[in-house]
Amino acid sequence: MELLHSGKVRDIYADGDDLILVASDRISIYDVALPTPIPDKGRLLTALSLWWFEQLADLVPNHVISATDVPAEFAGRAIRCQRLDIIPVECVARGYLTGGGLREYERTGAVSGVPLPRGLGEASILPEPIFTPSTKAPIGEHDEPITYAEVVDKVGEETAERLRQITIDVYRRGAELAADRGILIADTKIELGWAPDGTLVLADELLTSDSSRFWPADSYQPGRVQFSYDKQYVRDWATGSGWNKQAPAPDVPAEVVEATRARYVEVYEKLTGNRWE
């Protein structure tokens, strides 16, 4: 196999006409890979993505060819997948206001050009899910919010509308399934690409703790920061450490690593109903 790309979290290999997408235990925040891995993270992300791809297979096709036909050294954390022409837009859906979306709303009253009602705050539920795309920045640079009009400029009106609709549909279906299991999905990011036959296909990961914010429904309370089953815990630690969000990042303390892994495991088990071994 040929290593085509080593990203912040995933490595991509060419294997004939297919790609092997390998999820590492690396963790990235603020578009910077941290030097300290989270044990089992790659396997957890892969298993959760595969579960979601199966749940949403009737809604939108995905890039998975096989989860077992992969090199033995990558077993459990790799997917054999289609080659796609990846669309150069990060497709984000938000159902709640938090993080970068909240900060943009506080400055402008809108998120990615979508105007929102006055008086919203931390963890406010939105009137309806919104499409808030961003740029797909190279490693070491930060994704930046863009408007729907800018997506149209990049990919054309017809494709932009399909991206928006698929992203919202994925969020709605995911949020509905998660709510039945006691989990709120505040927001999520997906990737889409063109298959050779012209089909828009889900790529990369889907509704994981790296690409989404997961909150326990039974303790949800707007107006405050929520307990989060995702890498928000690491973001909060990094912010409190005084790190300037530029590479190189500091080592992550052992207790933060352990707590982060526990959250990834817990939300995997809650969502899938499977016990993590």
C-alpha positions in Angstrom: 0.0 0.0 0.0 1.0 3.6 -0.6 0.5 6.3 2.1 -1.3 9.1 0.4 -2.0 11.4 3.3 -1.4 11.6 7.0 -3.9 14.0 8.6 -4.4 15.3 12.1 -6.2 12.1 13.1 -6.5 9.7 10.0 -4.0 8.2 7.6 -5.1 7.3 4.1 -3.5 4.5 2.1 -4.1 3.5 -1.5 -4.7 -0.2 -2.1 -5.5 -0.8 -5.7 -8.6 1.0 -6.7 -9.6 1.3 -3.0 -8.6 3.5 -0.1 -7.8 2.3 3.4 -8.8 4.9 5.9 -7.0 4.4 9.3 -8.1 6.1 12.4 -5.3 6.7 14.8 -5.4 7.5 18.6 -4.3 11.0 17.9 -6.6 13.8 19.0 -6.8 17.3 17.5 -8.3 20.5 18.8 -8.4 23.9 17.2 -7.0 22.3 14.1 -3.8 21.2 15.9 -2.9 17.6 16.6 -1.9 17.1 20.3 1.2 15.1 21.1 -0.6 12.7 23.6 -2.8 9.9 22.2 -6.1 8.8 23.6 -6.0 5.0 24.0 -8.6 3.1 21.9 -9.8 6.3 20.3 -9.1 5.1 16.7 -11.1 1.9 17.3 -13.9 3.7 19.0 -14.3 6.3 16.2 -14.2 3.5 13.6 -16.8 1.4 15.4 -19.2 4.3 16.0 -18.9 5.5 12.4 -19.7 2.1 11.0 -22.7 1.9 13.3 -24.0 5.2 12.1 -23.3 4.5 8.4 -25.5 1.4 8.8 -28.3 3.4 10.6 -28.3 6.0 7.8 -27.7 3.8 4.8 -31.3 4.3 3.5 -30.9 8.1 3.8 -27.6 8.7 2.0 -25.0 6.3 0.6 -21.6 6.0 2.2 -18.0 5.2 1.1 -17.6 1.9 3.1 -16.6 -1.2 1.1 -15.5 -3.3 4.0 -14.6 -3.1 7.7 -12.8 -6.4 7.8 -10.9 -6.6 4.5 -8.1 -4.4 5.8 -4.4 -5.1 6.7 -4.1 -7.0 10.0 -2.1 -4.3 11.6 -5.0 -1.9 11.1 -7.8 -4.3 12.2 -10.6 -2.6 14.2 -9.5 0.9 13.3 -9.6 0.9 9.5 -12.2 1.0 6.7 -11.7 -0.1 3.1 -13.6 2.6 1.2 -14.3 4.1 -2.2 -12.2 6.7 -3.8 -14.2 9.9 -4.0 -13.7 13.4 -5.2 -14.1 15.1 -1.9 -16.0 18.4 -1.9 -13.9 21.3 -0.4 -16.4 22.3 2.2 -16.9 21.3 5.8 -20.6 20.6 6.1 -21.8 21.5 9.6 -25.3 21.3 11.0 -26.2 22.9 14.4 -29.3 22.2 16.5 -28.0 24.1 19.6 -25.8 27.2 20.0 -22.4 26.6 21.5 -18.7 26.9 20.7 -17.7 28.8 17.7 -21.3 29.2 16.6 -22.1 31.0 19.8 -19.2 33.3 19.6 -20.1 34.3 16.0 -23.7 34.8 17.0 -22.6 37.1 19.9 -20.7 39.2 17.4 -23.1 39.3 14.5 -26.5 37.8 15.5 -26.0 35.1 12.9 -24.0 32.0 12.2 -22.4 31.5 8.8 -24.8 34.1 7.6 -27.9 32.5 9.0 -29.7 35.1 11.2 -31.0 33.8 14.5 -33.5 35.2 17.1 -32.2 37.6 19.7 -31.6 36.6 23.3 -30.0 33.2 22.7 -27.1 32.0 24.8 -24.9 29.1 25.7 -26.6 25.8 24.7 -29.8 27.4 23.5 -31.9 25.1 21.2 -32.3 26.6 17.8 -35.8 27.1 16.2 -34.7 24.5 13.6 -31.3 22.9 12.6 -29.2 25.2 10.5 -26.5 24.6 7.9 -23.3 26.4 8.9 -20.5 25.4 6.6 -16.8 26.2 6.9 -13.6 26.1 4.9 -11.6 22.9 4.8 -8.2 24.3 6.0 -4.8 22.6 5.5 -3.1 21.1 8.5 -1.8 23.8 10.8 -4.5 26.3 9.6 -7.9 26.9 11.0 -11.3 26.2 9.4 -13.2 29.5 8.9 -17.0 29.9 8.8 -18.4 30.6 5.4 -21.9 31.6 4.2 -24.2 29.5 2.0 -23.6 32.0 -0.8 -19.9 31.3 -0.6 -20.6 27.6 -0.9 -22.6 28.3 -4.0 -19.6 30.2 -5.4 -17.3 27.2 -4.7 -19.5 24.4 -6.0 -22.5 25.8 -7.8 -26.1 26.3 -6.7 -27.4 22.8 -7.3 -24.6 21.1 -5.4 -24.7 23.6 -2.6 -28.4 22.9 -2.1 -27.8 19.2 -2.0 -25.0 19.6 0.5 -27.3 21.7 2.8 -30.2 19.2 2.5 -28.1 16.1 3.1 -26.3 17.7 6.1 -29.6 18.7 7.7 -31.2 15.3 7.0 -28.2 13.5 8.5 -28.3 15.7 11.6 -32.1 15.3 12.0 -32.0 11.5 11.7 -28.9 11.2 14.0 -30.5 13.5 16.6 -33.7 11.5 16.6 -31.9 8.2 17.1 -29.6 9.6 19.7 -32.5 11.2 21.6 -34.1 7.8 22.0 -30.9 6.8 23.8 -30.7 9.8 26.1 -28.2 11.8 24.0 -28.5 15.3 22.5 -26.5 16.0 19.4 -25.7 19.7 19.6 -23.9 19.8 16.2 -22.1 17.7 13.8 -19.7 17.9 10.9 -19.8 15.6 7.8 -17.8 15.2 4.7 -19.2 14.4 1.3 -17.7 13.5 -2.0 -18.6 12.5 -5.6 -18.4 8.9 -6.5 -17.4 8.0 -10.1 -21.1 7.5 -11.0 -22.0 11.0 -9.9 -23.5 10.0 -6.6 -23.0 12.2 -3.5 -21.5 9.9 -0.9 -20.8 10.3 2.9 -17.1 10.0 3.6 -14.6 10.1 6.5 -16.3 9.6 9.8 -20.0 10.0 10.8 -21.5 11.3 14.1 -18.6 10.5 16.3 -17.2 12.1 19.4 -14.6 13.9 17.1 -17.1 15.3 14.6 -20.0 16.0 17.0 -21.0 17.4 20.3 -22.9 14.9 22.4 -24.7 16.0 25.6 -26.6 13.8 28.1 -30.3 14.7 27.8 -31.2 14.2 31.4 -28.9 17.0 32.6 -29.4 19.4 29.7 -29.9 23.0 31.0 -29.6 26.0 28.6 -27.6 28.9 29.8 -24.6 27.0 31.0 -21.8 24.8 29.5 -23.0 21.2 29.2 -21.3 17.9 30.2 -19.9 16.7 26.9 -19.2 13.1 25.7 -16.6 14.3 23.2 -13.3 16.2 22.9 -14.8 19.3 24.3 -13.3 18.2 27.6 -9.9 18.4 26.0 -10.7 21.8 24.5 -11.7 23.0 28.0 -8.4 21.7 29.5 -6.4 23.3 26.7 -8.1 26.7 27.2 -7.5 26.6 30.9 -3.8 25.7 30.4 -3.1 29.0 28.7 -2.1 27.4 25.4 -2.3 29.9 22.5 -3.9 27.3 20.1 -0.9 27.3 17.9 1.5 24.3 17.2 3.2 22.8 19.0 0.6 21.8 21.5 1.4 20.8 25.1 1.3 17.3 26.4 -2.1 16.2 27.8 -2.1 15.2 31.5 -2.8 11.5 32.2 -6.1 12.4 34.1 -7.4 14.3 31.1 -6.5 11.4 28.8 -8.3 8.9 31.1 -11.4 11.1 31.4 -11.6 11.7 27.7 -11.3 8.0 26.9 -14.1 7.2 29.4 -16.4 9.7 27.7 -15.8 8.2 24.3 -16.5 4.8 25.6 -19.6 5.8 27.5 -21.3 7.5 24.5 -20.4 4.6 22.2 -22.1 2.2 24.6 -25.1 4.5 25.1 -25.7 5.1 21.3 -25.0 1.6 20.0 -26.2 -0.5 22.9 -22.9 -2.5 22.6 -20.5 -3.0 25.4 -17.0 -1.8 24.6 -14.4 -4.6 25.1 
